[in-house]
Amino acid sequence: MALWKHPFDKKTITSVFGATARRTSPHRGTDYAPKANSLIPAITTGTVKVTAWSDCLGWYMVQTAWAEGKTWYIGYCHLSCNKHGVNCKGPKQHPDGSDNFVRLKVGDRVEIGQPVGRVGNTGDCSRGSHLHSTLGRRIKSVTGGKVYDLAAFIDKQAEPERCPTCKKPL
């Protein structure tokens, strides 16, 4: 079984998957709000697939993950920028495309707990520094498409395997 863990204490969750309060549509991820610029640890081991800018999600990174015999994609969004900080305005401040938010590149392997970025407030859909995290079966799920409840999925993956007969942890 793959190891998965919440990037921050669950007490820092400020918006859950599917929430509709003060929203025009259900929330497509889980928001964690530790201190601005906090290092974000990888939720599980995988490979970096995308590092990009979205007008809504700001700087974001997508990594692969494996669980339940399938490949999944985890998105880390609203990331801080190394060069311009928590409130970076994106590519306009990076005409050379360099040093956007994290020094990871597509194809790099990340290990569970390894820093993958910093908590920021980038993108038009951010209302204060936080990590908006998503889970999908396709890379494009991060910016559109079907997504799943990442917090519930992490909790499920973190549970120890149990004996089918006696239900005790193996």
C-alpha positions as CSV (number, residue, x, y, z in Angstrom):
1,M,0.0,0.0,0.0
2,A,1.3,3.5,-0.9
3,L,1.9,5.9,1.9
4,W,-0.2,9.1,1.8
5,K,-0.4,11.9,4.3
6,H,-2.1,15.2,4.7
7,P,0.3,18.0,3.8
8,F,-0.6,19.9,7.0
9,D,-2.5,19.2,10.2
10,K,-6.2,18.7,9.5
11,K,-6.9,21.6,11.8
12,T,-5.7,23.9,9.1
13,I,-8.4,22.8,6.6
14,T,-10.5,25.9,5.8
15,S,-12.6,24.6,3.0
16,V,-13.6,21.0,2.2
17,F,-14.3,19.2,-1.1
18,G,-17.9,20.0,-2.3
19,A,-18.5,22.9,0.0
20,T,-21.0,25.4,-1.4
21,A,-21.0,28.2,1.3
22,R,-20.1,31.5,-0.3
23,R,-19.5,29.8,-3.7
24,T,-21.1,29.8,-7.0
25,S,-20.2,26.1,-7.5
26,P,-19.1,23.2,-5.3
27,H,-15.5,23.5,-4.1
28,R,-13.2,21.3,-6.3
29,G,-10.5,20.6,-3.7
30,T,-9.3,20.8,-0.1
31,D,-7.9,24.0,1.3
32,Y,-5.2,24.0,4.0
33,A,-4.2,27.4,5.5
34,P,-1.0,27.2,7.5
35,K,1.2,30.3,7.5
36,A,2.0,32.0,4.2
37,N,5.2,30.7,2.6
38,S,5.1,27.5,4.6
39,L,6.9,24.6,2.8
40,I,4.4,22.2,1.3
41,P,5.4,18.5,1.8
42,A,4.4,16.1,-1.0
43,I,1.3,14.1,0.0
44,T,2.8,10.9,-1.5
45,T,5.6,9.7,-3.7
46,G,5.3,10.4,-7.4
47,T,6.6,12.2,-10.4
48,V,6.2,15.9,-11.4
49,K,4.0,16.1,-14.5
50,V,3.2,19.9,-14.7
51,T,4.5,23.1,-13.3
52,A,2.4,26.0,-14.7
53,W,0.4,29.1,-14.2
54,S,-3.4,29.3,-14.3
55,D,-5.2,32.6,-14.1
56,C,-7.6,31.1,-11.4
57,L,-5.2,28.7,-9.6
58,G,-2.0,30.8,-9.8
59,W,1.2,28.8,-9.8
60,Y,0.5,25.1,-9.5
61,M,2.2,21.8,-9.7
62,V,0.8,18.4,-10.6
63,Q,2.4,15.1,-9.5
64,T,1.5,11.5,-10.2
65,A,0.5,9.2,-7.4
66,W,-0.4,5.5,-7.2
67,A,-3.2,3.9,-5.1
68,E,-5.8,1.2,-5.6
69,G,-3.9,-0.1,-8.7
70,K,-4.4,3.2,-10.5
71,T,-2.5,6.3,-11.4
72,W,-3.8,9.5,-9.8
73,Y,-2.9,13.2,-10.2
74,I,-2.5,15.5,-7.2
75,G,-2.6,19.3,-7.8
76,Y,-0.9,21.8,-5.5
77,C,-2.3,25.3,-6.3
78,H,-1.9,29.0,-5.4
79,L,1.8,28.4,-4.8
80,S,4.2,31.1,-3.7
81,C,6.9,32.3,-6.1
82,N,10.6,32.2,-5.2
83,K,11.3,35.4,-7.0
84,H,8.2,37.6,-6.2
85,G,6.7,35.9,-3.1
86,V,3.3,35.0,-1.9
87,N,1.4,37.4,-4.1
88,C,3.2,36.9,-7.5
89,K,1.2,38.0,-10.5
90,G,2.4,35.1,-12.7
91,P,4.0,35.0,-16.1
92,K,4.0,38.8,-16.6
93,Q,6.6,38.9,-13.8
94,H,8.5,36.0,-15.4
95,P,9.2,37.0,-19.0
96,D,12.1,34.5,-19.2
97,G,9.9,31.8,-17.6
98,S,12.5,31.1,-14.9
99,D,12.2,30.7,-11.1
100,N,8.5,30.5,-11.0
101,F,7.7,28.8,-7.6
102,V,9.7,25.7,-7.0
103,R,12.9,24.3,-8.5
104,L,11.2,21.0,-9.4
105,K,11.0,20.2,-13.1
106,V,8.7,17.9,-15.1
107,G,10.0,14.4,-14.7
108,D,11.5,14.9,-11.3
109,R,10.7,12.3,-8.7
110,V,9.2,13.5,-5.4
111,E,9.1,11.5,-2.2
112,I,6.4,11.7,0.4
113,G,7.1,14.7,2.7
114,Q,9.6,16.3,0.3
115,P,9.0,20.0,-0.2
116,V,7.2,20.7,-3.5
117,G,6.5,24.4,-3.1
118,R,5.4,27.1,-0.6
119,V,1.9,28.2,0.4
120,G,0.9,31.3,-1.5
121,N,-1.9,33.6,-2.6
122,T,-1.4,33.5,-6.4
123,G,-4.2,33.4,-9.0
124,D,-7.5,35.2,-9.2
125,C,-9.5,32.5,-7.3
126,S,-7.3,32.8,-4.2
127,R,-8.6,34.7,-1.2
128,G,-5.6,34.8,1.1
129,S,-2.6,32.4,1.4
130,H,-3.5,28.8,1.4
131,L,-2.9,25.5,-0.4
132,H,-5.7,24.4,-2.7
133,S,-5.1,20.7,-3.3
134,T,-6.9,18.5,-5.8
135,L,-7.1,14.8,-6.8
136,G,-8.1,13.5,-10.2
137,R,-7.6,10.6,-12.6
138,R,-6.3,12.9,-15.4
139,I,-3.7,15.6,-15.4
140,K,-6.3,18.1,-16.6
141,S,-8.5,17.3,-13.6
142,V,-6.6,20.0,-11.7
143,T,-7.8,22.8,-13.9
144,G,-11.1,21.2,-15.0
145,G,-12.8,17.8,-15.2
146,K,-13.7,15.2,-12.6
147,V,-12.1,15.5,-9.2
148,Y,-12.3,13.5,-6.0
149,D,-12.3,14.3,-2.3
150,L,-8.5,14.4,-1.6
151,A,-8.8,14.6,2.2
152,A,-11.1,11.5,2.4
153,F,-8.8,9.7,-0.1
154,I,-5.7,10.4,2.0
155,D,-7.5,9.2,5.1
156,K,-8.5,6.0,3.3
157,Q,-5.0,5.4,2.1
158,A,-3.5,6.1,5.5
159,E,-5.6,3.4,7.2
160,P,-3.6,0.2,7.9
161,E,-4.6,-2.8,5.9
162,R,-6.9,-5.1,7.9
163,C,-7.4,-8.8,8.1
164,P,-10.6,-9.5,6.2
165,T,-11.8,-12.0,8.9
166,C,-10.8,-10.4,12.2
167,K,-10.5,-6.7,11.0
168,K,-7.2,-6.3,13.0
169,P,-4.4,-4.2,11.4
170,L,-2.0,-6.4,9.4
